[in-house]
Amino acid sequence: MNKQRHLLVVSGPSGAGKDTVVRRMMEKYPEIEISVSATTRLPREGEKDGVDYYFLSVDAFEEKIQRGEMLEYVHYCDRYYGTPKSEVDRRLEVGTTVVLVIEVIGAANIKKMYPDCTLIFIMPPSLEELSRRLHGRGTESEEAIQKRLLRAKEEIEKKELYDFSVVNDDADRCAEEIYSILQKRLEE
């Protein structure tokens, strides 16, 4: 069994619906587990430490980097985001399919370390819809939203680096498409 095939990396611009799509897929297919990422941003309403993210101080995050405990990390929109190595390795070791929801830079680094993993880029239906979603959150300033939209354009240009690209025009349909891709990869 190729354990790397059990690693699914999902990326896309902020507001593309990555977390929603992955959550829907996991609700329907409980054999899939998400790797909990770490971040230095503050929790949004309803988010729980250790469930949605590990919410860390900048100092704590940088200490983990220095100790080699982060599989990948990125400084994105003035915050750190990264994947604790232990979160991935313990799941892959027992053959669990694990999903990483990470940024484009991190995805490229993961592909180098786990060349047989599957990279999927989630696209918004349009940039206009992406803007609507970001504004609809009501959690960020207009300046932060504009930074995210600018970054989204840069990220979309990198979608060709992914094994697959899917459009999130409906979260349930998108989740099914990703699950189907994953199943085909596991059968290869």
Biotite code that builds the C-alpha atoms (Angstrom):
import biotite.structure as struc

atoms = struc.array([
    struc.Atom([0.000, 0.000, 0.000], chain_id="A", res_id=1, res_name="MET", atom_name="CA", element="C"),
    struc.Atom([1.335, 3.414, -0.933], chain_id="A", res_id=2, res_name="ASN", atom_name="CA", element="C"),
    struc.Atom([0.677, 5.421, 2.217], chain_id="A", res_id=3, res_name="LYS", atom_name="CA", element="C"),
    struc.Atom([1.401, 8.694, 0.404], chain_id="A", res_id=4, res_name="GLN", atom_name="CA", element="C"),
    struc.Atom([-1.718, 8.174, -1.730], chain_id="A", res_id=5, res_name="ARG", atom_name="CA", element="C"),
    struc.Atom([-3.696, 8.603, 1.487], chain_id="A", res_id=6, res_name="HIS", atom_name="CA", element="C"),
    struc.Atom([-2.523, 12.210, 1.706], chain_id="A", res_id=7, res_name="LEU", atom_name="CA", element="C"),
    struc.Atom([-4.868, 14.732, 0.092], chain_id="A", res_id=8, res_name="LEU", atom_name="CA", element="C"),
    struc.Atom([-3.771, 18.367, -0.081], chain_id="A", res_id=9, res_name="VAL", atom_name="CA", element="C"),
    struc.Atom([-6.507, 20.945, -0.701], chain_id="A", res_id=10, res_name="VAL", atom_name="CA", element="C"),
    struc.Atom([-5.738, 24.570, -1.502], chain_id="A", res_id=11, res_name="SER", atom_name="CA", element="C"),
    struc.Atom([-7.495, 27.548, -2.951], chain_id="A", res_id=12, res_name="GLY", atom_name="CA", element="C"),
    struc.Atom([-7.983, 31.220, -2.305], chain_id="A", res_id=13, res_name="PRO", atom_name="CA", element="C"),
    struc.Atom([-9.405, 32.485, 0.954], chain_id="A", res_id=14, res_name="SER", atom_name="CA", element="C"),
    struc.Atom([-13.186, 32.361, 0.557], chain_id="A", res_id=15, res_name="GLY", atom_name="CA", element="C"),
    struc.Atom([-13.200, 29.556, -2.034], chain_id="A", res_id=16, res_name="ALA", atom_name="CA", element="C"),
    struc.Atom([-14.904, 27.293, 0.507], chain_id="A", res_id=17, res_name="GLY", atom_name="CA", element="C"),
    struc.Atom([-12.081, 24.868, 1.226], chain_id="A", res_id=18, res_name="LYS", atom_name="CA", element="C"),
    struc.Atom([-13.062, 24.233, 4.833], chain_id="A", res_id=19, res_name="ASP", atom_name="CA", element="C"),
    struc.Atom([-16.762, 23.875, 4.022], chain_id="A", res_id=20, res_name="THR", atom_name="CA", element="C"),
    struc.Atom([-16.107, 21.402, 1.198], chain_id="A", res_id=21, res_name="VAL", atom_name="CA", element="C"),
    struc.Atom([-13.711, 19.305, 3.273], chain_id="A", res_id=22, res_name="VAL", atom_name="CA", element="C"),
    struc.Atom([-16.124, 19.320, 6.219], chain_id="A", res_id=23, res_name="ARG", atom_name="CA", element="C"),
    struc.Atom([-18.956, 18.078, 3.968], chain_id="A", res_id=24, res_name="ARG", atom_name="CA", element="C"),
    struc.Atom([-16.741, 15.332, 2.578], chain_id="A", res_id=25, res_name="MET", atom_name="CA", element="C"),
    struc.Atom([-15.731, 14.214, 6.067], chain_id="A", res_id=26, res_name="MET", atom_name="CA", element="C"),
    struc.Atom([-19.350, 14.203, 7.271], chain_id="A", res_id=27, res_name="GLU", atom_name="CA", element="C"),
    struc.Atom([-20.272, 11.790, 4.495], chain_id="A", res_id=28, res_name="LYS", atom_name="CA", element="C"),
    struc.Atom([-17.040, 9.762, 4.533], chain_id="A", res_id=29, res_name="TYR", atom_name="CA", element="C"),
    struc.Atom([-15.864, 9.439, 8.162], chain_id="A", res_id=30, res_name="PRO", atom_name="CA", element="C"),
    struc.Atom([-12.801, 7.392, 7.182], chain_id="A", res_id=31, res_name="GLU", atom_name="CA", element="C"),
    struc.Atom([-11.205, 10.690, 6.108], chain_id="A", res_id=32, res_name="ILE", atom_name="CA", element="C"),
    struc.Atom([-9.557, 12.829, 8.760], chain_id="A", res_id=33, res_name="GLU", atom_name="CA", element="C"),
    struc.Atom([-8.326, 16.375, 8.550], chain_id="A", res_id=34, res_name="ILE", atom_name="CA", element="C"),
    struc.Atom([-4.943, 17.394, 9.819], chain_id="A", res_id=35, res_name="SER", atom_name="CA", element="C"),
    struc.Atom([-5.448, 20.281, 12.199], chain_id="A", res_id=36, res_name="VAL", atom_name="CA", element="C"),
    struc.Atom([-3.283, 23.218, 11.156], chain_id="A", res_id=37, res_name="SER", atom_name="CA", element="C"),
    struc.Atom([-1.696, 25.777, 13.423], chain_id="A", res_id=38, res_name="ALA", atom_name="CA", element="C"),
    struc.Atom([-2.081, 29.533, 13.053], chain_id="A", res_id=39, res_name="THR", atom_name="CA", element="C"),
    struc.Atom([-1.259, 32.763, 14.798], chain_id="A", res_id=40, res_name="THR", atom_name="CA", element="C"),
    struc.Atom([-4.544, 34.404, 13.801], chain_id="A", res_id=41, res_name="ARG", atom_name="CA", element="C"),
    struc.Atom([-7.308, 34.833, 16.332], chain_id="A", res_id=42, res_name="LEU", atom_name="CA", element="C"),
    struc.Atom([-10.191, 32.329, 16.329], chain_id="A", res_id=43, res_name="PRO", atom_name="CA", element="C"),
    struc.Atom([-13.317, 33.264, 14.404], chain_id="A", res_id=44, res_name="ARG", atom_name="CA", element="C"),
    struc.Atom([-16.663, 32.881, 16.108], chain_id="A", res_id=45, res_name="GLU", atom_name="CA", element="C"),
    struc.Atom([-17.373, 29.223, 16.821], chain_id="A", res_id=46, res_name="GLY", atom_name="CA", element="C"),
    struc.Atom([-13.831, 27.988, 16.130], chain_id="A", res_id=47, res_name="GLU", atom_name="CA", element="C"),
    struc.Atom([-12.236, 25.774, 18.759], chain_id="A", res_id=48, res_name="LYS", atom_name="CA", element="C"),
    struc.Atom([-8.563, 25.326, 19.578], chain_id="A", res_id=49, res_name="ASP", atom_name="CA", element="C"),
    struc.Atom([-7.342, 21.860, 18.583], chain_id="A", res_id=50, res_name="GLY", atom_name="CA", element="C"),
    struc.Atom([-10.415, 21.273, 16.410], chain_id="A", res_id=51, res_name="VAL", atom_name="CA", element="C"),
    struc.Atom([-10.406, 24.010, 13.772], chain_id="A", res_id=52, res_name="ASP", atom_name="CA", element="C"),
    struc.Atom([-6.802, 25.119, 14.315], chain_id="A", res_id=53, res_name="TYR", atom_name="CA", element="C"),
    struc.Atom([-4.167, 25.139, 16.989], chain_id="A", res_id=54, res_name="TYR", atom_name="CA", element="C"),
    struc.Atom([-4.221, 28.840, 17.848], chain_id="A", res_id=55, res_name="PHE", atom_name="CA", element="C"),
    struc.Atom([-0.679, 29.789, 18.832], chain_id="A", res_id=56, res_name="LEU", atom_name="CA", element="C"),
    struc.Atom([1.188, 32.934, 19.732], chain_id="A", res_id=57, res_name="SER", atom_name="CA", element="C"),
    struc.Atom([3.842, 34.083, 17.272], chain_id="A", res_id=58, res_name="VAL", atom_name="CA", element="C"),
    struc.Atom([6.546, 33.033, 19.749], chain_id="A", res_id=59, res_name="ASP", atom_name="CA", element="C"),
    struc.Atom([5.084, 29.548, 20.185], chain_id="A", res_id=60, res_name="ALA", atom_name="CA", element="C"),
    struc.Atom([4.729, 29.085, 16.421], chain_id="A", res_id=61, res_name="PHE", atom_name="CA", element="C"),
    struc.Atom([8.313, 30.203, 15.792], chain_id="A", res_id=62, res_name="GLU", atom_name="CA", element="C"),
    struc.Atom([9.557, 27.822, 18.490], chain_id="A", res_id=63, res_name="GLU", atom_name="CA", element="C"),
    struc.Atom([7.852, 24.938, 16.683], chain_id="A", res_id=64, res_name="LYS", atom_name="CA", element="C"),
    struc.Atom([9.563, 26.004, 13.460], chain_id="A", res_id=65, res_name="ILE", atom_name="CA", element="C"),
    struc.Atom([12.962, 26.078, 15.187], chain_id="A", res_id=66, res_name="GLN", atom_name="CA", element="C"),
    struc.Atom([12.410, 22.586, 16.660], chain_id="A", res_id=67, res_name="ARG", atom_name="CA", element="C"),
    struc.Atom([11.486, 21.183, 13.218], chain_id="A", res_id=68, res_name="GLY", atom_name="CA", element="C"),
    struc.Atom([7.946, 20.347, 14.327], chain_id="A", res_id=69, res_name="GLU", atom_name="CA", element="C"),
    struc.Atom([6.231, 22.063, 11.384], chain_id="A", res_id=70, res_name="MET", atom_name="CA", element="C"),
    struc.Atom([5.915, 20.025, 8.197], chain_id="A", res_id=71, res_name="LEU", atom_name="CA", element="C"),
    struc.Atom([5.268, 23.221, 6.282], chain_id="A", res_id=72, res_name="GLU", atom_name="CA", element="C"),
    struc.Atom([4.358, 26.780, 7.114], chain_id="A", res_id=73, res_name="TYR", atom_name="CA", element="C"),
    struc.Atom([3.730, 30.102, 5.458], chain_id="A", res_id=74, res_name="VAL", atom_name="CA", element="C"),
    struc.Atom([3.456, 33.713, 6.539], chain_id="A", res_id=75, res_name="HIS", atom_name="CA", element="C"),
    struc.Atom([0.173, 34.774, 4.903], chain_id="A", res_id=76, res_name="TYR", atom_name="CA", element="C"),
    struc.Atom([-1.626, 38.107, 5.338], chain_id="A", res_id=77, res_name="CYS", atom_name="CA", element="C"),
    struc.Atom([0.449, 38.953, 8.431], chain_id="A", res_id=78, res_name="ASP", atom_name="CA", element="C"),
    struc.Atom([-0.191, 35.598, 10.142], chain_id="A", res_id=79, res_name="ARG", atom_name="CA", element="C"),
    struc.Atom([1.585, 32.244, 10.327], chain_id="A", res_id=80, res_name="TYR", atom_name="CA", element="C"),
    struc.Atom([-0.206, 29.113, 9.114], chain_id="A", res_id=81, res_name="TYR", atom_name="CA", element="C"),
    struc.Atom([1.337, 25.657, 9.147], chain_id="A", res_id=82, res_name="GLY", atom_name="CA", element="C"),
    struc.Atom([1.007, 21.915, 9.548], chain_id="A", res_id=83, res_name="THR", atom_name="CA", element="C"),
    struc.Atom([2.382, 20.135, 12.613], chain_id="A", res_id=84, res_name="PRO", atom_name="CA", element="C"),
    struc.Atom([4.363, 17.142, 11.315], chain_id="A", res_id=85, res_name="LYS", atom_name="CA", element="C"),
    struc.Atom([2.971, 14.832, 13.992], chain_id="A", res_id=86, res_name="SER", atom_name="CA", element="C"),
    struc.Atom([-0.597, 15.459, 12.750], chain_id="A", res_id=87, res_name="GLU", atom_name="CA", element="C"),
    struc.Atom([0.200, 13.917, 9.354], chain_id="A", res_id=88, res_name="VAL", atom_name="CA", element="C"),
    struc.Atom([2.676, 11.166, 10.156], chain_id="A", res_id=89, res_name="ASP", atom_name="CA", element="C"),
    struc.Atom([0.630, 9.425, 12.847], chain_id="A", res_id=90, res_name="ARG", atom_name="CA", element="C"),
    struc.Atom([-2.366, 9.152, 10.500], chain_id="A", res_id=91, res_name="ARG", atom_name="CA", element="C"),
    struc.Atom([-0.430, 8.006, 7.432], chain_id="A", res_id=92, res_name="LEU", atom_name="CA", element="C"),
    struc.Atom([1.361, 5.364, 9.459], chain_id="A", res_id=93, res_name="GLU", atom_name="CA", element="C"),
    struc.Atom([-1.916, 3.528, 10.107], chain_id="A", res_id=94, res_name="VAL", atom_name="CA", element="C"),
    struc.Atom([-3.287, 4.030, 6.573], chain_id="A", res_id=95, res_name="GLY", atom_name="CA", element="C"),
    struc.Atom([-5.816, 6.743, 7.401], chain_id="A", res_id=96, res_name="THR", atom_name="CA", element="C"),
    struc.Atom([-6.652, 9.131, 4.588], chain_id="A", res_id=97, res_name="THR", atom_name="CA", element="C"),
    struc.Atom([-5.638, 12.557, 5.808], chain_id="A", res_id=98, res_name="VAL", atom_name="CA", element="C"),
    struc.Atom([-6.532, 15.929, 4.334], chain_id="A", res_id=99, res_name="VAL", atom_name="CA", element="C"),
    struc.Atom([-4.380, 19.023, 4.595], chain_id="A", res_id=100, res_name="LEU", atom_name="CA", element="C"),
    struc.Atom([-6.101, 22.328, 3.883], chain_id="A", res_id=101, res_name="VAL", atom_name="CA", element="C"),
    struc.Atom([-3.116, 24.559, 3.204], chain_id="A", res_id=102, res_name="ILE", atom_name="CA", element="C"),
    struc.Atom([-1.850, 27.471, 1.149], chain_id="A", res_id=103, res_name="GLU", atom_name="CA", element="C"),
    struc.Atom([-0.271, 27.166, -2.294], chain_id="A", res_id=104, res_name="VAL", atom_name="CA", element="C"),
    struc.Atom([3.331, 27.526, -1.074], chain_id="A", res_id=105, res_name="ILE", atom_name="CA", element="C"),
    struc.Atom([2.825, 24.849, 1.552], chain_id="A", res_id=106, res_name="GLY", atom_name="CA", element="C"),
    struc.Atom([1.211, 22.507, -0.985], chain_id="A", res_id=107, res_name="ALA", atom_name="CA", element="C"),
    struc.Atom([4.267, 22.680, -3.238], chain_id="A", res_id=108, res_name="ALA", atom_name="CA", element="C"),
    struc.Atom([6.495, 21.823, -0.281], chain_id="A", res_id=109, res_name="ASN", atom_name="CA", element="C"),
    struc.Atom([4.303, 18.864, 0.712], chain_id="A", res_id=110, res_name="ILE", atom_name="CA", element="C"),
    struc.Atom([4.434, 17.514, -2.871], chain_id="A", res_id=111, res_name="LYS", atom_name="CA", element="C"),
    struc.Atom([8.241, 17.503, -2.643], chain_id="A", res_id=112, res_name="LYS", atom_name="CA", element="C"),
    struc.Atom([8.159, 15.516, 0.615], chain_id="A", res_id=113, res_name="MET", atom_name="CA", element="C"),
    struc.Atom([5.264, 13.211, -0.386], chain_id="A", res_id=114, res_name="TYR", atom_name="CA", element="C"),
    struc.Atom([5.444, 12.974, -4.206], chain_id="A", res_id=115, res_name="PRO", atom_name="CA", element="C"),
    struc.Atom([2.537, 10.515, -4.491], chain_id="A", res_id=116, res_name="ASP", atom_name="CA", element="C"),
    struc.Atom([0.088, 12.688, -2.563], chain_id="A", res_id=117, res_name="CYS", atom_name="CA", element="C"),
    struc.Atom([-2.856, 14.260, -4.404], chain_id="A", res_id=118, res_name="THR", atom_name="CA", element="C"),
    struc.Atom([-3.041, 18.041, -4.774], chain_id="A", res_id=119, res_name="LEU", atom_name="CA", element="C"),
    struc.Atom([-6.470, 19.580, -5.443], chain_id="A", res_id=120, res_name="ILE", atom_name="CA", element="C"),
    struc.Atom([-7.075, 23.271, -6.044], chain_id="A", res_id=121, res_name="PHE", atom_name="CA", element="C"),
    struc.Atom([-10.547, 24.580, -5.203], chain_id="A", res_id=122, res_name="ILE", atom_name="CA", element="C"),
    struc.Atom([-11.634, 27.449, -7.423], chain_id="A", res_id=123, res_name="MET", atom_name="CA", element="C"),
    struc.Atom([-14.419, 29.914, -6.651], chain_id="A", res_id=124, res_name="PRO", atom_name="CA", element="C"),
    struc.Atom([-17.076, 30.188, -9.376], chain_id="A", res_id=125, res_name="PRO", atom_name="CA", element="C"),
    struc.Atom([-15.785, 33.729, -10.109], chain_id="A", res_id=126, res_name="SER", atom_name="CA", element="C"),
    struc.Atom([-13.768, 36.514, -8.532], chain_id="A", res_id=127, res_name="LEU", atom_name="CA", element="C"),
    struc.Atom([-17.008, 38.416, -7.978], chain_id="A", res_id=128, res_name="GLU", atom_name="CA", element="C"),
    struc.Atom([-18.422, 35.505, -5.978], chain_id="A", res_id=129, res_name="GLU", atom_name="CA", element="C"),
    struc.Atom([-15.163, 35.261, -4.057], chain_id="A", res_id=130, res_name="LEU", atom_name="CA", element="C"),
    struc.Atom([-15.424, 38.939, -3.101], chain_id="A", res_id=131, res_name="SER", atom_name="CA", element="C"),
    struc.Atom([-19.042, 38.437, -2.033], chain_id="A", res_id=132, res_name="ARG", atom_name="CA", element="C"),
    struc.Atom([-18.077, 35.497, 0.188], chain_id="A", res_id=133, res_name="ARG", atom_name="CA", element="C"),
    struc.Atom([-15.213, 37.371, 1.842], chain_id="A", res_id=134, res_name="LEU", atom_name="CA", element="C"),
    struc.Atom([-17.376, 40.412, 2.516], chain_id="A", res_id=135, res_name="HIS", atom_name="CA", element="C"),
    struc.Atom([-20.183, 38.158, 3.776], chain_id="A", res_id=136, res_name="GLY", atom_name="CA", element="C"),
    struc.Atom([-17.996, 36.741, 6.532], chain_id="A", res_id=137, res_name="ARG", atom_name="CA", element="C"),
    struc.Atom([-17.992, 40.099, 8.279], chain_id="A", res_id=138, res_name="GLY", atom_name="CA", element="C"),
    struc.Atom([-14.772, 39.182, 10.078], chain_id="A", res_id=139, res_name="THR", atom_name="CA", element="C"),
    struc.Atom([-12.178, 41.324, 8.328], chain_id="A", res_id=140, res_name="GLU", atom_name="CA", element="C"),
    struc.Atom([-11.542, 44.923, 7.391], chain_id="A", res_id=141, res_name="SER", atom_name="CA", element="C"),
    struc.Atom([-11.899, 46.104, 3.811], chain_id="A", res_id=142, res_name="GLU", atom_name="CA", element="C"),
    struc.Atom([-8.109, 46.412, 3.652], chain_id="A", res_id=143, res_name="GLU", atom_name="CA", element="C"),
    struc.Atom([-7.691, 42.757, 4.717], chain_id="A", res_id=144, res_name="ALA", atom_name="CA", element="C"),
    struc.Atom([-10.299, 41.646, 2.171], chain_id="A", res_id=145, res_name="ILE", atom_name="CA", element="C"),
    struc.Atom([-8.508, 43.509, -0.607], chain_id="A", res_id=146, res_name="GLN", atom_name="CA", element="C"),
    struc.Atom([-5.228, 41.815, 0.396], chain_id="A", res_id=147, res_name="LYS", atom_name="CA", element="C"),
    struc.Atom([-6.970, 38.445, 0.212], chain_id="A", res_id=148, res_name="ARG", atom_name="CA", element="C"),
    struc.Atom([-8.469, 39.213, -3.206], chain_id="A", res_id=149, res_name="LEU", atom_name="CA", element="C"),
    struc.Atom([-5.090, 40.274, -4.555], chain_id="A", res_id=150, res_name="LEU", atom_name="CA", element="C"),
    struc.Atom([-3.523, 37.130, -3.130], chain_id="A", res_id=151, res_name="ARG", atom_name="CA", element="C"),
    struc.Atom([-6.363, 35.058, -4.637], chain_id="A", res_id=152, res_name="ALA", atom_name="CA", element="C"),
    struc.Atom([-5.431, 36.203, -8.141], chain_id="A", res_id=153, res_name="LYS", atom_name="CA", element="C"),
    struc.Atom([-1.817, 35.160, -7.527], chain_id="A", res_id=154, res_name="GLU", atom_name="CA", element="C"),
    struc.Atom([-2.902, 31.765, -6.155], chain_id="A", res_id=155, res_name="GLU", atom_name="CA", element="C"),
    struc.Atom([-5.269, 31.061, -9.049], chain_id="A", res_id=156, res_name="ILE", atom_name="CA", element="C"),
    struc.Atom([-2.340, 31.538, -11.436], chain_id="A", res_id=157, res_name="GLU", atom_name="CA", element="C"),
    struc.Atom([-0.654, 28.595, -9.678], chain_id="A", res_id=158, res_name="LYS", atom_name="CA", element="C"),
    struc.Atom([-3.553, 26.151, -10.028], chain_id="A", res_id=159, res_name="LYS", atom_name="CA", element="C"),
    struc.Atom([-1.725, 24.441, -12.909], chain_id="A", res_id=160, res_name="GLU", atom_name="CA", element="C"),
    struc.Atom([0.763, 23.081, -10.364], chain_id="A", res_id=161, res_name="LEU", atom_name="CA", element="C"),
    struc.Atom([-2.006, 20.924, -8.883], chain_id="A", res_id=162, res_name="TYR", atom_name="CA", element="C"),
    struc.Atom([-3.012, 17.428, -9.928], chain_id="A", res_id=163, res_name="ASP", atom_name="CA", element="C"),
    struc.Atom([-6.663, 18.505, -10.165], chain_id="A", res_id=164, res_name="PHE", atom_name="CA", element="C"),
    struc.Atom([-8.729, 21.693, -10.059], chain_id="A", res_id=165, res_name="SER", atom_name="CA", element="C"),
    struc.Atom([-12.405, 21.769, -9.054], chain_id="A", res_id=166, res_name="VAL", atom_name="CA", element="C"),
    struc.Atom([-14.898, 24.630, -8.956], chain_id="A", res_id=167, res_name="VAL", atom_name="CA", element="C"),
    struc.Atom([-16.842, 25.111, -5.748], chain_id="A", res_id=168, res_name="ASN", atom_name="CA", element="C"),
    struc.Atom([-20.180, 26.268, -7.103], chain_id="A", res_id=169, res_name="ASP", atom_name="CA", element="C"),
    struc.Atom([-21.951, 23.863, -4.738], chain_id="A", res_id=170, res_name="ASP", atom_name="CA", element="C"),
    struc.Atom([-20.179, 22.500, -1.650], chain_id="A", res_id=171, res_name="ALA", atom_name="CA", element="C"),
    struc.Atom([-21.839, 19.065, -1.706], chain_id="A", res_id=172, res_name="ASP", atom_name="CA", element="C"),
    struc.Atom([-21.146, 18.513, -5.406], chain_id="A", res_id=173, res_name="ARG", atom_name="CA", element="C"),
    struc.Atom([-17.562, 19.714, -4.984], chain_id="A", res_id=174, res_name="CYS", atom_name="CA", element="C"),
    struc.Atom([-17.033, 17.377, -2.020], chain_id="A", res_id=175, res_name="ALA", atom_name="CA", element="C"),
    struc.Atom([-18.287, 14.421, -4.083], chain_id="A", res_id=176, res_name="GLU", atom_name="CA", element="C"),
    struc.Atom([-15.979, 15.327, -6.958], chain_id="A", res_id=177, res_name="GLU", atom_name="CA", element="C"),
    struc.Atom([-12.960, 15.466, -4.654], chain_id="A", res_id=178, res_name="ILE", atom_name="CA", element="C"),
    struc.Atom([-13.895, 12.174, -2.985], chain_id="A", res_id=179, res_name="TYR", atom_name="CA", element="C"),
    struc.Atom([-14.223, 10.550, -6.414], chain_id="A", res_id=180, res_name="SER", atom_name="CA", element="C"),
    struc.Atom([-10.761, 11.812, -7.402], chain_id="A", res_id=181, res_name="ILE", atom_name="CA", element="C"),
    struc.Atom([-9.307, 10.480, -4.172], chain_id="A", res_id=182, res_name="LEU", atom_name="CA", element="C"),
    struc.Atom([-10.875, 7.035, -4.649], chain_id="A", res_id=183, res_name="GLN", atom_name="CA", element="C"),
    struc.Atom([-9.450, 6.767, -8.169], chain_id="A", res_id=184, res_name="LYS", atom_name="CA", element="C"),
    struc.Atom([-6.002, 7.710, -6.882], chain_id="A", res_id=185, res_name="ARG", atom_name="CA", element="C"),
    struc.Atom([-6.182, 5.081, -4.128], chain_id="A", res_id=186, res_name="LEU", atom_name="CA", element="C"),
    struc.Atom([-7.000, 2.424, -6.743], chain_id="A", res_id=187, res_name="GLU", atom_name="CA", element="C"),
    struc.Atom([-3.976, 3.274, -8.935], chain_id="A", res_id=188, res_name="GLU", atom_name="CA", element="C"),
])
